[in-house]
Amino acid sequence: MSDTPTRAPRAVDPAARRSLHADYTVPPVIAGAWQLSEGHSARTLDRDALFAAWDLLAAHGCDTLDCADIYTGVEALIGEYRAARPGRHLQVHTKCVPDRDALAHVDRAMLTGIVDRSLTRLRTDALDLVQFHWWRYDVPGMLDALGVLDDLRRAGKIRHLALTNTDTAHTQRVLDAGIPLVATQVQYSVLDRRPAAQLAPLAAARGLSLLCYGSVAGGFLDEAWRGTAAPDGALENRSLVKYRLIVEDCGGWSALQRLLEVLADIAARHRVGMANVAQRWVLDQAGVGAVIVGFRGVASARRTLATLGLTLSADDHAQLREVLQVLPMPAGDVYAAERDPASPHAGVIRYNLNREAGG
Ligand SMILES: NC(=O)c1ccc[n+]([C@@H]2O[C@H](COP(=O)([O-])OP(=O)(O)OC[C@H]3O[C@@H](n4cnc5c(N)ncnc54)[C@H](OP(=O)(O)O)[C@@H]3O)[C@@H](O)[C@H]2O)c1
């Protein structure tokens, strides 16, 4: 892992918060919590270190967490954090991800049950943002399910609705059906630039913000991997497994190394870490509302705060453009490869976690 950037941590300038709706804003950096779910890593979770990281972020204006109904144990953990910090302003984005094998049976009772379970675990009376995912476009019911979630929004259980991992055509269909989406969560990074082609223009036209995971590719876009040989053993966690496949789609390990050299060059000019440059690049893309970054402790949270005060120059962007324009990319629209059962991306996804996470 890299050294702490030499710049002092910055707080979010209130003007830098992005508006998802007239009554709802988010900081540029959202703390993601997949990393804390059972099965993500063999590493034992250090609860105190995690809560200290969230406290540090909150003290710098990053008051928003991202989780999911299917991140086993995580909603309850955030509920405990909320209870331990009474009076603290905390925004929590969760998801609604009905099981792939149960899509044909999704109904009002099932969806209401998922939302009520999130409310109980998160110890709140309204979910700030629910990001919906439908595993198979060929199974009907996606729009009906979103209609039920919109009813729950009108009833006050949900404040705002979003999608996650949904391609441009289906996002458009949802918007055209009158579902009031404020955002969509997608993978977006210097490696995976799929949202730029179609989804970002639609988002701009229809007032949606992109909330972006993978900005540091699970940690691959950092000094720790610069100049190293490609890892040949088991990777430490599921994010690295996922983004190792993205690296392969982007020209492989040697192409990653060329990109890391450019990130390092820009980072050195600004006296920040390479991950900060990677995060800021995403934030500078059209339609992007925030990066969602996974943290398990204070060190990477502190390093990420330097992103808040970082401005990339036109020359920095030109330097990155030069390397990116010759870097291959995952094929197709947002999450297309992941939906293809024959692709290696689909092979590393764990399905049907909703029932499992329901205990
Ligand atoms: N909708 C979806 O399908 C989906 C998929 C993936 C992720 N997400 C969301 O996005 C969040 C992020 O997950 P991700 O898988 O995309 O991982 P990521 O944010 O790309 O990478 C997380 C890893 O990067 C390290 N890191 C963070 N900031 C760093 C910095 N400034 N310098 C160096 N290393 C840094 C962290 O280290 P430490 O572990 O040491 O703290 C962590 O291991 C998840 O928690 C989840 O909320 C959603």
The ligand as an SDF file (V2000), in Angstrom:
LIG
                    3D

 48 52  0  0  0  0  0  0  0  0999 V2000
  -23.4660   -2.1550   -7.6160 N   0  0  0  0  0  0  0  0  0  0  0  0
  -22.4930   -3.0280   -7.6740 C   0  0  0  0  0  0  0  0  0  0  0  0
  -22.5880   -4.0710   -8.3310 O   0  0  0  0  0  0  0  0  0  0  0  0
  -21.1870   -2.7750   -6.9330 C   0  0  0  0  0  0  0  0  0  0  0  0
  -20.0590   -3.5380   -7.2630 C   0  0  0  0  0  0  0  0  0  0  0  0
  -18.8650   -3.2500   -6.6190 C   0  0  0  0  0  0  0  0  0  0  0  0
  -18.8320   -2.2680   -5.6490 C   0  0  0  0  0  0  0  0  0  0  0  0
  -19.9430   -1.5460   -5.3280 N   0  0  0  0  0  0  0  0  0  0  0  0
  -19.9230   -0.5000   -4.2840 C   0  0  0  0  0  0  0  0  0  0  0  0
  -18.7140    0.2370   -4.4410 O   0  0  0  0  0  0  0  0  0  0  0  0
  -17.9070    0.1250   -3.2540 C   0  0  0  0  0  0  0  0  0  0  0  0
  -16.4630    0.0750   -3.6780 C   0  0  0  0  0  0  0  0  0  0  0  0
  -16.1110   -1.2490   -4.0000 O   0  0  0  0  0  0  0  0  0  0  0  0
  -15.1460   -1.6970   -5.1570 P   0  0  0  0  0  0  0  0  0  0  0  0
  -15.2140   -3.1690   -5.2250 O   0  0  0  0  0  0  0  0  0  0  0  0
  -15.4350   -0.9170   -6.3780 O   0  0  0  0  0  0  0  0  0  0  0  0
  -13.7020   -1.3310   -4.6150 O   0  0  0  0  0  0  0  0  0  0  0  0
  -12.8010   -0.0170   -4.7990 P   0  0  0  0  0  0  0  0  0  0  0  0
  -13.4450    1.1370   -4.1450 O   0  0  0  0  0  0  0  0  0  0  0  0
  -12.3920    0.0990   -6.2190 O   0  0  0  0  0  0  0  0  0  0  0  0
  -11.5090   -0.4810   -3.9810 O   0  0  0  0  0  0  0  0  0  0  0  0
  -11.5470   -0.6880   -2.6100 C   0  0  0  0  0  0  0  0  0  0  0  0
  -10.1480   -1.0040   -2.1180 C   0  0  0  0  0  0  0  0  0  0  0  0
   -9.2870    0.0570   -2.4540 O   0  0  0  0  0  0  0  0  0  0  0  0
   -8.5260    0.4340   -1.3280 C   0  0  0  0  0  0  0  0  0  0  0  0
   -8.4540    1.9170   -1.3430 N   0  0  0  0  0  0  0  0  0  0  0  0
   -9.4490    2.7920   -1.1670 C   0  0  0  0  0  0  0  0  0  0  0  0
   -9.0200    4.0540   -1.2530 N   0  0  0  0  0  0  0  0  0  0  0  0
   -7.7010    3.9900   -1.5080 C   0  0  0  0  0  0  0  0  0  0  0  0
   -6.6920    4.9560   -1.6950 C   0  0  0  0  0  0  0  0  0  0  0  0
   -6.9610    6.2630   -1.6630 N   0  0  0  0  0  0  0  0  0  0  0  0
   -5.4350    4.5220   -1.9170 N   0  0  0  0  0  0  0  0  0  0  0  0
   -5.1720    3.2100   -1.9610 C   0  0  0  0  0  0  0  0  0  0  0  0
   -6.0830    2.2340   -1.7750 N   0  0  0  0  0  0  0  0  0  0  0  0
   -7.3330    2.6210   -1.5680 C   0  0  0  0  0  0  0  0  0  0  0  0
   -9.2480   -0.0620   -0.0950 C   0  0  0  0  0  0  0  0  0  0  0  0
   -8.2930   -0.4340    0.8540 O   0  0  0  0  0  0  0  0  0  0  0  0
   -8.5760   -0.9560    2.3620 P   0  0  0  0  0  0  0  0  0  0  0  0
   -9.3110   -2.2420    2.2040 O   0  0  0  0  0  0  0  0  0  0  0  0
   -7.2310   -1.1330    2.9000 O   0  0  0  0  0  0  0  0  0  0  0  0
   -9.3640    0.0790    3.0860 O   0  0  0  0  0  0  0  0  0  0  0  0
  -10.0730   -1.2230   -0.6280 C   0  0  0  0  0  0  0  0  0  0  0  0
   -9.4260   -2.4500   -0.4170 O   0  0  0  0  0  0  0  0  0  0  0  0
  -18.4320   -1.1220   -2.5560 C   0  0  0  0  0  0  0  0  0  0  0  0
  -18.1710   -1.1030   -1.1830 O   0  0  0  0  0  0  0  0  0  0  0  0
  -19.9060   -1.0410   -2.8640 C   0  0  0  0  0  0  0  0  0  0  0  0
  -20.5290   -0.1300   -1.9790 O   0  0  0  0  0  0  0  0  0  0  0  0
  -21.1150   -1.7970   -5.9710 C   0  0  0  0  0  0  0  0  0  0  0  0
  1  2  1  0
  2  3  2  0
  2  4  1  0
  4  5  1  0
  4 48  2  0
  5  6  2  0
  6  7  1  0
  7  8  2  0
  8  9  1  0
  8 48  1  0
  9 10  1  0
  9 46  1  0
 10 11  1  0
 11 12  1  0
 11 44  1  0
 12 13  1  0
 13 14  1  0
 14 15  2  0
 14 16  1  0
 14 17  1  0
 17 18  1  0
 18 19  2  0
 18 20  1  0
 18 21  1  0
 21 22  1  0
 22 23  1  0
 23 24  1  0
 23 42  1  0
 24 25  1  0
 25 26  1  0
 25 36  1  0
 26 27  1  0
 26 35  1  0
 27 28  2  0
 28 29  1  0
 29 30  1  0
 29 35  2  0
 30 31  1  0
 30 32  2  0
 32 33  1  0
 33 34  2  0
 34 35  1  0
 36 37  1  0
 36 42  1  0
 37 38  1  0
 38 39  2  0
 38 40  1  0
 38 41  1  0
 42 43  1  0
 44 45  1  0
 44 46  1  0
 46 47  1  0
M  CHG  2   8   1  16  -1
M  END
$$$$
